[in-house]
Amino acid sequence: MKKVIFLVLLIFVCLNSFAQSAFDKALSELSTDLADKLSLKGKKKTVVLYITDINKAPSVAGKYLADIISSNIVNNPGNFMVFDRDNLNGIAEINKLISEGYLDENKTKEIGRILSVETIIVGSYTVLSNSIKLSTKALDVTTAFVIASSLKDLPLDGDAGALLGINFSSSSPGNSNNNPNRGFNSPLNSNEQYNNPETVNRECEKNNTGDICFHNSSPFKINIHLTDQGGLAARQYDGTAEINEQVCFPSILAKSFVYLVYEYNKDGDYVPQNAYRRANILIEKCKSKSFTIK
């Protein structure tokens, strides 16, 4: 009977282990590493203030990551006291202190005083081809010095990507190891690629918009003219790109556009009637694309 009970318990533990995704496991390991380092420093009162994207902007993914790290540290056996993240938005003083996107010594001390914590945890993430590189650090509120940090690659799959609002498709035909766009979508053609979807405006779903960038790989400065050919009501955009630079048009209505490319002459002028390239390009909802002009 004891053997049967043992086997049942063993199977239950194994099933629980498999149920935890690689993403959740990696995030748990990062949280534990951070908690262990804080425990060695004797710091038990903390708050996970924010996790931002690589551009230091807040996002749905960042909020989720911060919430889970906070929860993991609460459940750590080190007996931490963690300020409830749900209450942060209701504290106007805190929102004012972090509105500029950086923490100096004075701000760190003030946040520590208001929340009665010893350390502040902040972080940022970068979306890679099939993982998220998450970097976190804990600041001592008395000095603003970093006293602990942890870096982890969080493997992405379809479920984790959907949860975080990140477009991920491991089965996409373009997702080979040699494809720089794996983890998002395969290119539509050799000159076009998809960019990090986290850069797209958060209102894209409601407004039916997407982004398009043109990278200038030609040997001369160019002007890009973008139009949906809607007659008097046409949507039109113009931008200039130096050699090896790019021009971007954010939050464009998702539909087919015509783009025209004009070459600047040696005097720095171009003739609008003499486009050396004219073609169609599709703007896709909630996606960012780059097109290379050669």
C-alpha positions as a Python dict, from the first residue, in 0.01 Angstrom:
ca = {
    (1, 'M'): (0, 0, 0),
    (2, 'K'): (283, 238, 87),
    (3, 'K'): (446, 166, -249),
    (4, 'V'): (122, 252, -432),
    (5, 'I'): (86, 581, -243),
    (6, 'F'): (451, 664, -318),
    (7, 'L'): (402, 597, -689),
    (8, 'V'): (87, 812, -699),
    (9, 'L'): (272, 1099, -530),
    (10, 'L'): (567, 1059, -767),
    (11, 'I'): (338, 1072, -1071),
    (12, 'F'): (164, 1381, -930),
    (13, 'V'): (497, 1560, -880),
    (14, 'C'): (612, 1468, -1230),
    (15, 'L'): (288, 1592, -1387),
    (16, 'N'): (319, 1922, -1201),
    (17, 'S'): (677, 1957, -1324),
    (18, 'F'): (576, 1901, -1686),
    (19, 'A'): (277, 2137, -1649),
    (20, 'Q'): (511, 2426, -1573),
    (21, 'S'): (624, 2572, -1903),
    (22, 'A'): (988, 2652, -1980),
    (23, 'F'): (892, 3020, -1973),
    (24, 'D'): (737, 2997, -1624),
    (25, 'K'): (1030, 2792, -1496),
    (26, 'A'): (1287, 3043, -1622),
    (27, 'L'): (1092, 3333, -1471),
    (28, 'S'): (1071, 3146, -1140),
    (29, 'E'): (1446, 3082, -1147),
    (30, 'L'): (1517, 3452, -1205),
    (31, 'S'): (1288, 3548, -915),
    (32, 'T'): (1456, 3296, -684),
    (33, 'D'): (1803, 3414, -783),
    (34, 'L'): (1707, 3775, -708),
    (35, 'A'): (1543, 3682, -376),
    (36, 'D'): (1844, 3476, -264),
    (37, 'K'): (2081, 3767, -334),
    (38, 'L'): (1860, 4009, -142),
    (39, 'S'): (1836, 3765, 147),
    (40, 'L'): (2216, 3747, 170),
    (41, 'K'): (2218, 4128, 195),
    (42, 'G'): (1963, 4112, 477),
    (43, 'K'): (1702, 4303, 272),
    (44, 'K'): (1352, 4164, 327),
    (45, 'K'): (1123, 4457, 240),
    (46, 'T'): (1095, 4522, -131),
    (47, 'V'): (871, 4631, -418),
    (48, 'V'): (881, 4535, -786),
    (49, 'L'): (831, 4884, -924),
    (50, 'Y'): (828, 4826, -1299),
    (51, 'I'): (955, 4618, -1590),
    (52, 'T'): (976, 4812, -1918),
    (53, 'D'): (1052, 4720, -2276),
    (54, 'I'): (1390, 4801, -2431),
    (55, 'N'): (1271, 5155, -2508),
    (56, 'K'): (1193, 5215, -2138),
    (57, 'A'): (821, 5219, -2215),
    (58, 'P'): (554, 5039, -2009),
    (59, 'S'): (374, 4748, -2176),
    (60, 'V'): (131, 4466, -2106),
    (61, 'A'): (421, 4219, -2113),
    (62, 'G'): (620, 4430, -1865),
    (63, 'K'): (329, 4450, -1622),
    (64, 'Y'): (277, 4074, -1638),
    (65, 'L'): (647, 4003, -1578),
    (66, 'A'): (656, 4243, -1281),
    (67, 'D'): (341, 4089, -1131),
    (68, 'I'): (480, 3734, -1154),
    (69, 'I'): (821, 3831, -1012),
    (70, 'S'): (644, 4005, -723),
    (71, 'S'): (427, 3698, -660),
    (72, 'N'): (726, 3463, -676),
    (73, 'I'): (919, 3668, -420),
    (74, 'V'): (614, 3677, -189),
    (75, 'N'): (606, 3296, -198),
    (76, 'N'): (982, 3262, -150),
    (77, 'P'): (1073, 3082, 176),
    (78, 'G'): (1295, 3378, 269),
    (79, 'N'): (996, 3551, 437),
    (80, 'F'): (999, 3866, 226),
    (81, 'M'): (762, 4156, 277),
    (82, 'V'): (659, 4272, -71),
    (83, 'F'): (456, 4586, -136),
    (84, 'D'): (133, 4504, -323),
    (85, 'R'): (174, 4614, -686),
    (86, 'D'): (-202, 4663, -727),
    (87, 'N'): (-180, 4958, -488),
    (88, 'L'): (98, 5141, -676),
    (89, 'N'): (-132, 5309, -929),
    (90, 'G'): (-330, 5467, -648),
    (91, 'I'): (-30, 5649, -503),
    (92, 'A'): (3, 5978, -690),
    (93, 'E'): (342, 6058, -533),
    (94, 'I'): (492, 5736, -671),
    (95, 'N'): (352, 5791, -1020),
    (96, 'K'): (495, 6142, -1024),
    (97, 'L'): (839, 6019, -914),
    (98, 'I'): (865, 5757, -1188),
    (99, 'S'): (690, 5952, -1466),
    (100, 'E'): (1020, 6065, -1619),
    (101, 'G'): (1136, 5707, -1665),
    (102, 'Y'): (1449, 5707, -1449),
    (103, 'L'): (1541, 5687, -1082),
    (104, 'D'): (1811, 5902, -923),
    (105, 'E'): (1927, 5888, -562),
    (106, 'N'): (1666, 6133, -435),
    (107, 'K'): (1375, 5960, -610),
    (108, 'T'): (1490, 5619, -489),
    (109, 'K'): (1509, 5740, -128),
    (110, 'E'): (1169, 5908, -151),
    (111, 'I'): (1003, 5595, -292),
    (112, 'G'): (1164, 5389, -16),
    (113, 'R'): (1025, 5629, 245),
    (114, 'I'): (672, 5634, 101),
    (115, 'L'): (646, 5257, 62),
    (116, 'S'): (852, 5165, 370),
    (117, 'V'): (1073, 4927, 171),
    (118, 'E'): (1448, 4864, 175),
    (119, 'T'): (1494, 4787, -193),
    (120, 'I'): (1329, 4869, -525),
    (121, 'I'): (1328, 4613, -806),
    (122, 'V'): (1318, 4741, -1163),
    (123, 'G'): (1399, 4580, -1496),
    (124, 'S'): (1371, 4577, -1872),
    (125, 'Y'): (1327, 4315, -2139),
    (126, 'T'): (1420, 4265, -2503),
    (127, 'V'): (1215, 4047, -2737),
    (128, 'L'): (1450, 3820, -2935),
    (129, 'S'): (1367, 3569, -3207),
    (130, 'N'): (1225, 3299, -2977),
    (131, 'S'): (1292, 3425, -2626),
    (132, 'I'): (1275, 3729, -2402),
    (133, 'K'): (1598, 3850, -2243),
    (134, 'L'): (1493, 3987, -1904),
    (135, 'S'): (1728, 4197, -1692),
    (136, 'T'): (1638, 4293, -1335),
    (137, 'K'): (1816, 4484, -1060),
    (138, 'A'): (1748, 4577, -700),
    (139, 'L'): (1832, 4927, -579),
    (140, 'D'): (1914, 5003, -216),
    (141, 'V'): (1683, 5290, -115),
    (142, 'T'): (1946, 5448, 109),
    (143, 'T'): (2213, 5479, -162),
    (144, 'A'): (2036, 5407, -497),
    (145, 'F'): (2322, 5161, -564),
    (146, 'V'): (2245, 4828, -733),
    (147, 'I'): (2291, 4559, -468),
    (148, 'A'): (2153, 4263, -664),
    (149, 'S'): (2077, 4179, -1026),
    (150, 'S'): (1963, 3885, -1233),
    (151, 'L'): (1958, 3819, -1609),
    (152, 'K'): (1763, 3540, -1776),
    (153, 'D'): (1650, 3426, -2119),
    (154, 'L'): (1282, 3329, -2102),
    (155, 'P'): (1196, 3080, -2380),
    (156, 'L'): (890, 3181, -2582),
    (157, 'D'): (626, 2950, -2718),
    (158, 'G'): (285, 3019, -2867),
    (159, 'D'): (107, 3025, -2530),
    (160, 'A'): (358, 3259, -2363),
    (161, 'G'): (358, 3484, -2669),
    (162, 'A'): (-22, 3507, -2670),
    (163, 'L'): (-27, 3583, -2297),
    (164, 'L'): (228, 3862, -2335),
    (165, 'G'): (78, 4007, -2653),
    (166, 'I'): (385, 3910, -2855),
    (167, 'N'): (339, 3764, -3203),
    (168, 'F'): (517, 3429, -3199),
    (169, 'S'): (484, 3135, -3434),
    (170, 'S'): (742, 2856, -3407),
    (171, 'S'): (579, 2671, -3695),
    (172, 'S'): (601, 2960, -3937),
    (173, 'P'): (790, 2856, -4253),
    (174, 'G'): (1027, 3149, -4216),
    (175, 'N'): (1132, 3051, -3866),
    (176, 'S'): (1453, 2870, -3948),
    (177, 'N'): (1766, 2934, -3748),
    (178, 'N'): (1906, 3138, -4036),
    (179, 'N'): (1607, 3371, -4053),
    (180, 'P'): (1660, 3700, -3865),
    (181, 'N'): (1282, 3731, -3824),
    (182, 'R'): (1217, 3392, -3661),
    (183, 'G'): (984, 3431, -3367),
    (184, 'F'): (764, 3674, -3556),
    (185, 'N'): (667, 3611, -3919),
    (186, 'S'): (847, 3512, -4235),
    (187, 'P'): (934, 3796, -4479),
    (188, 'L'): (690, 3859, -4763),
    (189, 'N'): (979, 3895, -5004),
    (190, 'S'): (1355, 3931, -5003),
    (191, 'N'): (1345, 4306, -4936),
    (192, 'E'): (1086, 4301, -4658),
    (193, 'Q'): (1094, 4187, -4298),
    (194, 'Y'): (880, 4208, -3984),
    (195, 'N'): (1010, 4398, -3683),
    (196, 'N'): (953, 4358, -3311),
    (197, 'P'): (572, 4384, -3263),
    (198, 'E'): (625, 4542, -2919),
    (199, 'T'): (714, 4869, -3095),
    (200, 'V'): (367, 4909, -3249),
    (201, 'N'): (123, 5157, -3095),
    (202, 'R'): (-93, 4997, -2824),
    (203, 'E'): (-407, 5137, -2990),
    (204, 'C'): (-335, 4953, -3317),
    (205, 'E'): (-611, 4693, -3273),
    (206, 'K'): (-878, 4956, -3213),
    (207, 'N'): (-750, 5196, -3480),
    (208, 'N'): (-661, 4927, -3739),
    (209, 'T'): (-308, 5061, -3787),
    (210, 'G'): (45, 4934, -3841),
    (211, 'D'): (396, 5070, -3900),
    (212, 'I'): (619, 5073, -4206),
    (213, 'C'): (985, 5172, -4237),
    (214, 'F'): (1201, 5212, -4547),
    (215, 'H'): (1573, 5140, -4515),
    (216, 'N'): (1792, 5315, -4770),
    (217, 'S'): (2062, 5077, -4901),
    (218, 'S'): (2098, 5269, -5226),
    (219, 'P'): (2409, 5479, -5298),
    (220, 'F'): (2221, 5809, -5274),
    (221, 'K'): (1982, 6005, -5055),
    (222, 'I'): (1616, 5929, -5132),
    (223, 'N'): (1267, 6064, -5072),
    (224, 'I'): (980, 5822, -5003),
    (225, 'H'): (626, 5918, -5097),
    (226, 'L'): (352, 5692, -4961),
    (227, 'T'): (-12, 5719, -5080),
    (228, 'D'): (-330, 5513, -5078),
    (229, 'Q'): (-442, 5685, -5402),
    (230, 'G'): (-772, 5793, -5253),
    (231, 'G'): (-822, 6093, -5482),
    (232, 'L'): (-897, 6417, -5297),
    (233, 'A'): (-921, 6219, -4972),
    (234, 'A'): (-592, 6038, -5029),
    (235, 'R'): (-371, 5959, -4732),
    (236, 'Q'): (-19, 6073, -4819),
    (237, 'Y'): (311, 6062, -4632),
    (238, 'D'): (659, 6186, -4720),
    (239, 'G'): (995, 6118, -4565),
    (240, 'T'): (1365, 6140, -4644),
    (241, 'A'): (1636, 5883, -4578),
    (242, 'E'): (2008, 5942, -4604),
    (243, 'I'): (2236, 5661, -4725),
    (244, 'N'): (2218, 5363, -4484),
    (245, 'E'): (1945, 5533, -4281),
    (246, 'Q'): (1574, 5464, -4261),
    (247, 'V'): (1253, 5664, -4251),
    (248, 'C'): (949, 5529, -4063),
    (249, 'F'): (576, 5597, -4088),
    (250, 'P'): (407, 5486, -3764),
    (251, 'S'): (36, 5418, -3708),
    (252, 'I'): (-65, 5401, -4076),
    (253, 'L'): (-410, 5268, -4164),
    (254, 'A'): (-381, 4895, -4239),
    (255, 'K'): (-440, 4866, -4614),
    (256, 'S'): (-255, 4865, -4945),
    (257, 'F'): (-42, 5171, -5025),
    (258, 'V'): (168, 5278, -5322),
    (259, 'Y'): (521, 5392, -5249),
    (260, 'L'): (735, 5603, -5481),
    (261, 'V'): (1110, 5653, -5446),
    (262, 'Y'): (1285, 5968, -5567),
    (263, 'E'): (1660, 6018, -5595),
    (264, 'Y'): (1816, 6342, -5476),
    (265, 'N'): (2059, 6502, -5721),
    (266, 'K'): (2401, 6647, -5639),
    (267, 'D'): (2240, 6985, -5558),
    (268, 'G'): (2025, 6823, -5289),
    (269, 'D'): (1700, 6839, -5489),
    (270, 'Y'): (1470, 6582, -5643),
    (271, 'V'): (1214, 6602, -5922),
    (272, 'P'): (872, 6478, -5799),
    (273, 'Q'): (772, 6369, -6152),
    (274, 'N'): (1069, 6135, -6189),
    (275, 'A'): (1022, 5849, -5944),
    (276, 'Y'): (1273, 5574, -6022),
    (277, 'R'): (1065, 5315, -5835),
    (278, 'R'): (691, 5269, -5789),
    (279, 'A'): (526, 4966, -5626),
    (280, 'N'): (255, 4851, -5386),
    (281, 'I'): (313, 4768, -5021),
    (282, 'L'): (70, 4629, -4764),
    (283, 'I'): (38, 4782, -4417),
    (284, 'E'): (-70, 4512, -4171),
    (285, 'K'): (-265, 4570, -3851),
    (286, 'C'): (-53, 4572, -3533),
    (287, 'K'): (262, 4480, -3725),
    (288, 'S'): (580, 4673, -3797),
    (289, 'K'): (763, 4610, -4121),
    (290, 'S'): (1083, 4732, -4282),
    (291, 'F'): (1139, 4747, -4657),
    (292, 'T'): (1489, 4781, -4802),
    (293, 'I'): (1543, 5014, -5096),
    (294, 'K'): (1842, 4891, -5296),
}
